[in-house]
């Protein structure tokens, strides 16, 4: 069995970005700053970014539903637990 490492499970409250995917008149462009919550495995953390994933596949050592969250958008970060995953 491969050695394991502990991965923190976190809850992040952060302000989400919004993209506009169609042409709009400048006067019609609006944005409401939305605070969102992401809960998942903290796979990477540095002074600029967090990488959080919801799913880890032990067989393939792959992740799914991952998101890079800019630290400048984070309002609150809280550890809610940890899980052991195999290192590849």
Beta strands, then each sheet from edge to edge (+ up, - down):
strand 1: 4-15
strand 2: 35-45
strand 3: 49-57
strand 4: 62-70
strand 5: 74-86
sheet 1: 4+ 3- 2+ 1- 5+
end
